[in-house]
Structures are given as C-alpha cells and as structure tokens.
Amino acid sequence: MAAKTAMSEGVAVSGEPTSAAARSTRFDPVTAGAQGYRTRRLDLLLNVLVALVVVAGARAIGTLLMIALLIVPAATARLLGHRLRLIVPLACAVAGAASWAGLEISYQASDAYGWRLASGATVVLALIALFLAAQAAPRRPWRVARRRCGAGAAR
C-alpha cells in the first residue's frame, strides 16, 4: 500500500504530462531536442510512470477497468477540448464523474432493487455513456474553423 501511495504521489508531483518540455517532446521531438530538452529522459519518465500506474491499477481494480480509465476519459476530453491544458483536467473530471456515477448506480441497484451489478463494469458503462454523449454533442466553432482552414484548404 505504501508503494502504491508513493507511486501515485510521484506521478502527481512530477507534473510531467503538462510541462512545457513534455508538450514539446510529445508533439515534435526533433524540435524539442534542438531546443535543449532531453527527449529520451522525458520519454522514459512518462513511459515508466504509465507502466507503474497500469501495473498498480490492474492489480487493484482489474484490467478492463484500468484500460477503460486510461483510454476513455482522454478520448472524451479530446472530443470536448482542443488545448492540452484543458484536456488534462477535463479527462480527470470525466474519469471522476463516471467513477462516481458507476459506483452510485451499482449501489442503488443493489440496495433498492436487489440487482447485483458489478461496480467495475458499471463504471465502464458510465464512461462509455459519457463518451457517446460527447460524441453526440454539437461541434464547437473552433472545430469547424479548423476544418475549413486546415492543411490543404484554399486561402
């Protein structure tokens, strides 16, 4: 338990996914290297942190829920936001809201109706419901403008 706590604090304290060096490395590693960032070190740090989170999470909550919690909130936030500074907190909010909703639905179903819903599966269904709702939401004006002014568009 202490190792998991230390690992999660290390992920939170590192701040790596939103730092300027990490953004530069993720989107253009050649330019980041030319600017003096140690791209191999940042890449290794991110991969080690993700591996630690996956290993600890898979043992604690199961493989299906761990994969869903890694992929679906980020995909949902990407549908709703266009900047990394917005996507990261939005993905955390989506994961938290879906986790709470899934656990609440599972508890209420078992308490009020006597149904035995697995809480992990209910959380995954809540994540998928939020993703589908974001997919069905009307597109933001910036998305339309980017499509019109994207690469290859006549100017």
C-alpha positions as CSV (number, residue, x, y, z in Angstrom):
1,M,0.0,0.0,0.0
2,A,2.8,2.4,0.8
3,A,4.5,1.7,-2.6
4,K,1.2,2.5,-4.4
5,T,0.8,5.7,-2.4
6,A,4.4,6.8,-3.1
7,M,4.0,5.9,-6.8
8,S,0.8,8.0,-7.2
9,E,2.4,10.9,-5.4
10,G,5.4,10.6,-7.7
11,V,3.0,10.8,-10.7
12,A,1.2,13.8,-9.2
13,V,4.3,15.7,-8.1
14,S,6.2,15.2,-11.4
15,G,3.7,17.3,-13.3
16,E,5.3,15.8,-16.4
17,P,2.3,15.4,-18.8
18,T,1.6,19.2,-18.8
19,S,5.0,20.7,-18.6
20,A,6.4,22.7,-21.5
21,A,9.2,20.2,-22.0
22,A,6.7,17.2,-22.1
23,R,4.4,19.0,-24.6
24,S,7.3,19.8,-26.8
25,T,8.6,16.3,-26.7
26,R,5.2,14.7,-27.4
27,F,4.3,16.9,-30.4
28,D,7.7,17.5,-32.0
29,P,10.6,15.5,-30.5
30,V,13.2,16.8,-33.1
31,T,12.4,20.5,-32.3
32,A,12.4,19.7,-28.6
33,G,15.8,18.1,-28.9
34,A,17.1,21.2,-30.8
35,Q,15.7,23.4,-28.0
36,G,17.8,21.5,-25.5
37,Y,15.2,19.3,-23.9
38,R,16.4,15.8,-23.1
39,T,13.7,13.9,-25.1
40,R,14.9,10.4,-24.2
41,R,14.8,11.2,-20.5
42,L,11.3,12.7,-20.7
43,D,10.0,9.8,-22.8
44,L,11.5,7.3,-20.4
45,L,10.0,9.1,-17.4
46,L,6.5,9.2,-19.0
47,N,6.7,5.5,-20.0
48,V,7.8,4.4,-16.6
49,L,5.1,6.4,-14.9
50,V,2.4,5.0,-17.1
51,A,3.7,1.4,-16.6
52,L,3.7,1.9,-12.8
53,V,0.1,3.2,-12.9
54,V,-1.0,0.3,-15.1
55,V,0.6,-2.4,-13.0
56,A,-0.7,-1.0,-9.7
57,G,-4.1,-0.3,-11.1
58,A,-4.5,-3.6,-12.8
59,R,-3.8,-5.4,-9.6
60,A,-6.1,-3.2,-7.6
61,I,-9.1,-2.7,-9.9
62,G,-8.8,-5.1,-12.7
63,T,-7.5,-5.0,-16.3
64,L,-10.8,-4.0,-18.0
65,L,-11.4,-1.0,-15.7
66,M,-7.8,0.1,-15.9
67,I,-7.7,0.1,-19.7
68,A,-11.1,1.9,-19.7
69,L,-9.9,4.5,-17.2
70,L,-6.8,5.2,-19.3
71,I,-8.4,5.5,-22.7
72,V,-12.0,6.6,-22.5
73,P,-11.6,9.8,-20.4
74,A,-8.8,11.1,-22.6
75,A,-10.8,10.3,-25.8
76,T,-13.9,12.0,-24.3
77,A,-11.9,15.1,-23.2
78,R,-10.3,15.3,-26.7
79,L,-13.8,15.5,-28.2
80,L,-14.7,18.4,-25.9
81,G,-11.4,20.4,-25.8
82,H,-8.7,21.5,-28.2
83,R,-5.9,22.5,-25.9
84,L,-3.8,20.2,-23.7
85,R,-4.2,22.5,-20.6
86,L,-8.0,22.0,-21.0
87,I,-7.9,18.3,-22.0
88,V,-6.0,17.0,-19.0
89,P,-8.3,18.4,-16.2
90,L,-11.3,17.6,-18.3
91,A,-10.2,14.0,-18.6
92,C,-9.7,13.8,-14.8
93,A,-13.2,15.3,-14.3
94,V,-14.7,12.7,-16.8
95,A,-13.0,9.9,-15.0
96,G,-14.1,11.1,-11.6
97,A,-17.7,11.7,-12.7
98,A,-18.0,8.3,-14.4
99,S,-16.5,6.6,-11.4
100,W,-18.9,8.2,-9.0
101,A,-21.9,7.6,-11.3
102,G,-21.0,4.0,-11.9
103,L,-20.5,3.2,-8.2
104,E,-23.7,5.1,-7.3
105,I,-25.7,3.3,-9.9
106,S,-24.3,-0.1,-8.8
107,Y,-25.0,0.7,-5.1
108,Q,-28.6,1.9,-5.7
109,A,-29.4,-1.0,-8.0
110,S,-28.3,-3.5,-5.3
111,D,-29.9,-1.6,-2.5
112,A,-33.2,-0.7,-4.0
113,Y,-33.9,-3.5,-6.4
114,G,-31.7,-6.3,-5.2
115,W,-29.8,-6.5,-8.5
116,R,-26.1,-7.5,-8.3
117,L,-24.3,-5.2,-10.6
118,A,-20.5,-5.4,-10.7
119,S,-19.2,-1.9,-9.8
120,G,-16.3,-2.1,-12.2
121,A,-18.5,-2.9,-15.2
122,T,-20.9,-0.2,-14.2
123,V,-18.1,2.4,-14.1
124,V,-17.0,1.3,-17.6
125,L,-20.6,1.6,-18.9
126,A,-20.8,5.1,-17.3
127,L,-17.5,6.0,-19.1
128,I,-18.9,4.8,-22.4
129,A,-22.1,6.7,-21.9
130,L,-20.2,9.9,-21.3
131,F,-18.1,9.3,-24.4
132,L,-21.2,8.7,-26.5
133,A,-22.8,11.9,-25.1
134,A,-19.6,13.9,-26.0
135,Q,-19.6,12.3,-29.5
136,A,-23.3,13.3,-30.0
137,A,-22.8,16.9,-28.7
138,P,-22.7,19.6,-31.3
139,R,-19.2,20.5,-32.5
140,R,-17.6,23.6,-31.2
141,P,-17.0,26.6,-33.6
142,W,-13.2,26.1,-33.3
143,R,-13.5,22.6,-34.7
144,V,-15.5,23.8,-37.8
145,A,-13.0,26.7,-38.3
146,R,-10.0,24.3,-38.1
147,R,-11.6,22.0,-40.7
148,R,-12.1,24.9,-43.1
149,C,-8.7,26.4,-42.5
150,G,-6.8,23.1,-42.2
151,A,-3.9,21.9,-44.3
152,G,-4.7,21.9,-48.0
153,A,-7.5,24.5,-47.7
154,A,-7.6,27.3,-50.2
155,R,-6.7,30.6,-48.6
